Amino acid sequence: MTTGTPDPGTAQVCGAGVTGTRAELIQVQATIGTGPPGLTITGLPDHGIREARDRIRAATLNSGHCWPTGAITVSLSPARACHHGCGTDLPIAVAILAAAGVLPHGASQGHVFAAELGLDGQLRPVRDLVSLLRAAAEADGSVTAVIAPDNWLEACTVPGVRIAPCQSLRQVIAWLRGQQLPWEPYVPVASAPGPHPSPGLAGIGVPPALRQALETSAAGRHHLCLTGRQPIAVTALAAALTAMLPDLDDQQAGEATVAHAAAGLLRSSRAAVTRPPLRVPDHTATVAAMIGGGTPLGPGEAAVAHHGVLCLPDAPDFGRRVLDTLRQPLTSDQIVITRGRVTAQFPARFILIAGLRRCPCGDPGRCTCTPAQIRRYQGRLTATLGAWLPLRVTVDPAAFTGSAAEPPGRDADTVSAERVAAARDRMRHRLAGTPWQLNGDIPRRELALTWPPSADGIAVIDRAVELGGLSDPAAGQVTAVAWTLADLAAKPRPGAAECGQALAYREGTSR
């Protein structure tokens, strides 16, 4: 990481820019020359950075330093990418002050700066700090990050970076001149406790058939549609499914933490995201709220649910365009948003749980919905996301007993989590050396060629295809679900029973 003062009147410091969840280190170079006083910023800055002129000048004056006289030119490189946000305020100010001789030569070496400046010189927090610090750690493992105190908690989720929170530009200058901070720079630890686990199923007495469907969805990462004549506790069932999922590994936890930080969800917690997240957006969510957007481009609910569960309690109540936009992450496990010259990518690999009432009113006792109204209502989901829902289960609220039948000394939630973990271990062992880890990830062609069911299982699926009720892509999904059922039952290969059960899930005849 090259910083310092290459030439008299010129200084260079390190900052970072973030597009989506991808951060890139940038070099902020400042020079002061002859000519009319003014500040020019080059390198494709956005509107927020262009407005930094007045903020930086006011912050410098209110920190007790004179504003340099002369023509100040600031360059942000690499110039091939657009630079966004106010996080470059602090590195620009430090570069200008170093070029003016306020800071000693090389004082900024080994540091990365990321903070917005208030007019009074106070450091304010920035979004996407976790992505920034991870990029800095990859570029230089001994880097020290100078940030605002309000970013302290989320910065502590990134191991290997020394954190130097400063209250103001005045304090940053004093520290770079060799004075001691009120506290020593902090090196965060690699692990931190995760959030409390999601509530399970033991208290609501879920029927065994529904529990099996939830275990199948959790083990193989198969998307699930829950249908009921009466309002059903879709959110509670989604939370229970989330509790069945194993803890995130280090790579998954890092990706989930970056997504949460980019969405501004780590400010109130020091812990990294170590458990699969559960996101339950309201049916009034817009396209930008669901897949991301804004200025700068930030993640939406689908990206925040990365490695977790995205639950749509009343899926047909969501807007048609909102449901349509979910096709991209369901197909490719990522979201790509392009706004003008800027393209942002967000990983979005989640399990989708969609709730579907039998009719628009959801009140079977006093229902007056016509068959046409029911078809239109259900068609909002089936016409948009139906092809991605291999598990379709009808839920009867009357079947909930209020207390679950549990093995002596062990709760049903623990048993389900252990079954899911064991099934995933079998999948990973079978798929070792391939790009896939779970049955829901395997392409249809690979399933048919490399991991076909038994002969009697193939006969069950072929018969459904011949009768015209099952397309080839749907047959691939049925095969994947059958493999997950076999893994849950510790069978070496799915047979007629597993393929028949998977077919019943697909057709929505399983209860």
N, C-alpha and C positions, 0 to 999 in steps of 0.2 A: 504494500500500500504506500504509494509515493505521495508524500506531502512535504510541506516546508516552503522555502522561499527560493525559487530558482534564480531570480534576478532581482536587483534592487527595484523597489516599487511594484513588485509582483509577488503574489502569494497564492498558494494552492492548498486547499483542505479537502477532506473527504466527507461526502454526504451520501444519501441514497434516495432512489426513487422507486416507487412501487406501482405496478400496473396489474390490477387484479390481485392475485396472491403471489406474484412473482416480483421479487425485488432485484434491483441492479445498483451496484455502487456507482456513484457519479463523482467526478472531480469538479470542484468549484474553484475556478481560477479568477483572481481579481488583479487588476493593474490600475494604477493611477498615473495619468499622463497630463500633458498640458492641453489647454483648451477650455471651453466654457464649462463651468461646474455642472455636473449632472451624473446620473447613474443609468447605464445601459446594460441590459441583461440579454445575452444571446444564448442560443442552444435550444430553440423550440420550447420556451416556457409557456405555461398556460396562463389564464387570466389571473389566478391566485398568486402566481409567482411574480407576474408583472406588477401587481399591486404591492409587492414587498418593498418597493423603493421607499414609500412613505413610512411603512412600519419600521424598517431597519434604521432609517435616518432618525426617527423619533426615539427609538429604543437606544440608539447610540448616544444621542444627546442627553437623554434622561438617565444614562448610566455614568455620566460625568466625563465624557470624552467628546472632543471636538470632531465634527464631521469633516472629512478630508476635503480640501479645496482642489478643484481640478476635475478632469473628465475621468470618471470611474467606469471601467468596463468589466463586467462579470460574465464569464463563459461557463456554461454547464455542458460537460461532456460525459459520455458520448452524445453528440448532437443528433445522432440518427433516431433517437427516441424522444417522444414528447415527455416533458417533465411536468408533474402534477403536484398540487397541494402546497401547503404552507410549511412543510417540514424542512424546506431548504432555507428558511429565514435565518436560522442560527449559523449554518455553514457559510452562507453569503456574508453575514455580518462579521464572522471571525476572519474570513478571507480578506475583507476590506480593511479591517483593523490591522491585520498582519501586514498587508501591503503598505499601510500608512505608517508602519513602524511602531505601533502601540504594543504589539506582541513581539517577543524575542524570536529570532530566527529558529525555525524548526520546532516551535512550541506545540504545533498541532500534529506533529508526526505521531502515528500510531493511534490516532483518535478518529472516531466517526461522530458527526454531530447531527442531531435530528430533533428539532423543536421549532415551534412557532413562537414569534416574538410579539408581545403586547407593546403598546405604545409606551408604557412605563418601563420597558426592559425586562418584564417578567417572562419566564419561559412557560409556554403552554403546551399541553400534550398534543400528540399527533396520532393519526390512525395508522394501522398497518405496521406498528413498530416491531412486532415479532418477525415479520418477513424481512424487514430491514436488518435486524440484528443477526438473523440466521445467515443472510447474505454476507454480512461483515465477518461473521465467524468462519465461513467457508473461505473467504478471501485472505483472512489474516487471523489466526487463532489467538493472537495476543492483543487484539484491539480493545480499546476502552471506548465505550459509548457514552457520550455526553447528552443527557436527556432531561426532560422536565420531571419534577417529582411525581406528578400525577400519572406518569407512565411507568413508575417504579414497579408496580405489582406485575404487570404483564411482561416487563423486561426480565423479571426474575424467573420466567418460564423458559428462558433460553440459556442453556449451559455453555460455558466456555467463553463468555464475554464479561469483561469487568464493567460494572455499571457505575457511572459518576453522575448522579442527579444533582442539578444545580437550580437554585431558585430564580436566578436572574442572569442577564448578560453581564452585569457587573461582577457577579460571582464567578462566571466562566472566565472572564478576563483575569481576575485575581488568581484563579487556580492555574491558568496557563502561564502566569508570571512566576509561579513557584509557591504561592501561598497554599496553605492546607485548607481542604474543604471541612465543613463542620462534621462530616462523617467520611470514613474511608471508602474508596471505591469498592463495590461489593461484587463478588463472583457468585452468581446463582448456582444452586445445586442442580443436578441433572434430573432428579425425581422429586415429585411433590404429590401430596394426597389428592385424589380425585374427588369429584362431587359425590354426594350421597347416592347410593344406588336407587334405581327406580322401584316403585312399589310393585309387588308381585301379584300372583293370582290366588294365593292361599286364602285370602279373606273374602273372596267373592264366589268361591265354589264353581269354577269353570268346568263344564262337561268335558270328559276325557277326549271326545272327538275334536272339540275346539282346541283343547290343549295340544293335541297332536298336530293340528294345522299350524298353530303358532310355532311349535318346535320345528316343523318342516320349513317354514318361512325363515326362521332364525338360522337354522343350520346351513341351508343351501343358498341363502340370499335370494329367495323367490318372493316376488311381490304378491300382496294379498288383498283381496276384496272381501269385506264383511257386509253381508246383506241381512236385513231384518225387517219384519213387519212393524215393529215398534222401535222407538229410539233405543239404541244399544250403546253400551259404554265403549265406543271405539277408542277413545283416548286412553281409557284405563287398560284396555287390551294391548294397545300399542306400547304403553309404559311397561306392561308385563313382558312383552316380547323383547323390549330393549334390555330388561333385566336378565333375560336368558343369554344375551350375547356376551362373549368373553371380553376381558379387558383389551384395550388397544395395545398393540406392540409399539416400540419406540418410533418407528417410521409413521405409523398411523396416528399416534398421539401428536407427533410434530405437525402433520398435515392438518389435523383437526384443530389444533391450537392456533395455527396460522389463520385458518378460516374464521374462528371465533374472534381472534384479535382484529382481523380486518373488518369484521362486522361490529366492532366496539363492544364485545360481550365479555372481555376479560378485565375490565376496569375494577370490578368489585370483588375479584377473586385472585389470590396469588397462585392458585393451583393451575397447572397445565391440564388440558383435557385428556384424561386417561380412560374414561368410560365412553362407550358409544353414545353420541348425543341423540336426543329426541326433540324434534321440532314439530309443532302443531300450529301452523298458520291459520288465521281466521279466513272464512270464506270470502271476505271483502278484499283479500290481498290482491294487489296489482301484479302485472307482469314483472315490473322492476323489483317488487318486494319478493317475488317468488324466485326469480333466476338471477337478479342482480341488476345494477345500473347506478345512476346518479353521477355526480361529478365530485371527486374522481370516481371511476368505476369501482363499485364495491360488491361483495357477495350478497346473494339473497338467501332465502330459507333453504333452497335445495342444496346450495354449496355449504351452508352451515351444518346441514345434516350429513355431511360427508362421513362415511364409515359408521353411520348410525341409522336412524329411522325417520322418515318423513311421513307424517300422518295427516290425512285429509278427512276429518270426521264426517262431513257431509259433502262428498266429492262433487256431485252434480250441481251444488250451489255455487261452486267456483266458476269464474268466467270461462267461456270457451277458449279464449286466447291464452288464459293462464294454464289451462290443462294442456293445450297444444304445445306450449313451450316446454313442458316436462318431457316431451318425446326425446329431445336431444340428450339429456342426461341419462334417461332410461336406456338409450341405444348405445351411447359412447362413454358413459360414466364421467362426463365432463360438460361444462358449459362454456361456450365461446361467444363473447359479446364484442361487437365492433361498433364503435362510435367515431365516425370520421376517420382519422388517421390512427386511432388507438384501438388495439385489440387486446382484450383481457381474457384469460382462461382461468376457470375455477374448477378444480376437481369436485365431482359430485357423484359419489358412489354410495348409494343408500338403499334401504329397503322401503318400498312404498306400501303404505297401508291406506286403503280407500274405503270409506264407509258409504253404504248405499242403502237408502230406505226403499221399501217395496213400492211406495207411491209418494208423490210430492208432499202430502200432508203428514204422513207417518202415523196416522191415527186409525188403526183398523176398525175400532169400534164405531166411529162416526165418519168413516171415509166416504167421500162423494166423488172421488177422482174417476174420470172416465178412462177406458183403455187407451185412448189416444194420448191423454195427458200422462199416463204412466209410461207409455212408450217414449214420449218426448223426454220425460224426466230421466229415465234410465239411459236413453240414448246419448245424453250429454257426456256420460262417462264411457260407455261402451264404444262410442264412435271416436273418441279421442285416445283413451288409454287402455281400452279393453284388450288389445293385442299383447299388452305387457303384464297382464294379471293372470298367471297360471293357476293361482290358488283362489277359488271363489267358494266361500263358505256361508251358508245360511245360518244365522244365529237366532235362536229362540230364547228370548229373555226368561221364559218360564222354566227353562232347563237349568238356570243358575240356582244352585241349592242354598247359597248363602254361606256355606262352609265346605271346604275342599276335603276330599278323602285323602289323607296323607299317610305314608308309611310310618310305622312307629319310630319315634325319635328323629324323624327327618321330615322337613317340609317339602311340599310338592315343587316349589320354586327351585330349591336346590337340586332336586332330582332332574328337573327339566334342564337347568343350566348345565349339569354334568352330562346329560344325554346330548345336548347340542355341542358341547366341547368335544366329546368323544367322537361324534359324527364328523365334525370338522377335522379332527386329527386323521380319521380314515380317508377323508377327501384329500388332504394334503399329502398323505403317504401315497395314494394312488396317482395323484397328479404331479408328483415330484418330477422336476425336469421339464415341466411345461409352463407356459405363461399364465396358467390359471391355478387358482387355489380352491375355489368352491364350485359346486355343480352348476349354480346359476350363472357362472361366468363362461362356461364352455360353449362354443358355437355349435349349432345344430349338426353341421357336417362332421365335425370332429367326434361328436357323440355317436353318430351313426356308424362311422368307420372304425373308431378306436375302442369305444366303450358301449357296445350295444347291449340291451338286456338279454335275458335268456330267450330261447326259442319260443316258449309259450308266452312270454311277455311281449315279444315282437308281434306275435299273432294277435294279441289283444289290441295293440296300437294299429296294426295294419287293417284290422277289421273296421275300426272306427274311421280310418282314412277312406276305405272303400265305400262305406256307407255315406260318405260326403259330409260328415259332421266335424271333420278335423282336417285342417290344412297342414301342409308340410312344416311350416314354422311352428304351428301349435303342437304338432307331433314331437318336434324337438324339445319344446318346453315340457311336455308330458314325460318324455324320457328323462330329462334332468330331474324333475320332481320324483320320478320313480327311483332314481339313483339315491336321492336324499332319503327317501323312505327306507331303502335298503341299508343305507349307512346308519340310520337311527336304530334299525333293528339288528345291526351287526351282521348283515348278510353279505356274502361275497358278490352277488349280482342280483339286480331286481328281477323278479319273476312275474307271473300272471297277477298275483295278489297286489304287488306294488304298482304295476302298470295299470291295473284296474282302479286302484285307489287314486292314482295320479290323474287318470282320465275322469273320474268322478269329481275331483277337485276342479279340473278345467271346465267341465260342463256345469258346475254349480249344483250338483246333486248330492254332494257330501254334506252331512250335517254334524 
